[in-house]
Amino acid sequence: MGGNSRTTFAKRQKERARQEKQAEKAQRRAQRKTQQKEEGAVSPASSADPVVTYDEEGNPQGLGFHDF
């Protein structure tokens, strides 16, 4: 009968480790979610606008492939 208690103890340890890992994952998800909200609130459309450059005469230059 001594062998049963060892497997039960191992199961408890395994379950506790699983729960801790799950809690850490949930905390990381919540942290990422708050970071995305903070970044999104600043200026979501500003990075989507292409940057227009002008030549010496003040005329806009054409946009390249990487400007979009």
N, C-alpha and C positions, 0 to 999 in steps of 0.2 A: 504493500500500500504506500510505501514511501515514494515511489516513482510518480504517483499522481500529483502530489503537491508541487513538484518541480515543474511539470508541464503547465499547471495552472498559473504558477508564478511567471513563467515565461510568456504565457498568453497575456497576462496582465501588463507586463512590461511592453510587449509588442503593441497592445491596444493603446497604452498610454503614449507611446512614441508616435503612433498613428494620429492620435488626437492632437498632440503638440504640433506635429507637422501640418495638420489641417488648420489649426489656429494660426500658425505663422503664415500660411498661404493666404488665409482670409485677411490677415492684417496687411500683407503686401498688396493684395487686390484693392483694399480700401485706400491705401496710401497712393497707389497709382491713380485711382479714381479721383481723389482730391487734387492730385497734381494736374490731371487733365482738365479739371474744372477751372483751376487757377490759370493755366496757360490759355485755355479757350476764352476766358473772360477778358483777357488783355486786349487782343486784337486779332481775331480770326481771319479777317479779310485782307489785312495789310500784307501778309506774305504771298497772297495769291495774285496781287497786282504786279504786272511787269514794270521794270524800271526803264524809264525813257531817258536816253542820253541825247545831248544836242551837240552839233558841231560848232566851229568857231563863228559861223554866221547866224547861229540861233535856230537852225533848222533841225527837226528831230531826225535822228539816225534810225535806220531800219533795225528791227528786232531780230535777233538771231534765234537759233533753235533752243539754246539753253536759257533764254529769257522767259520761257513759259513754264 
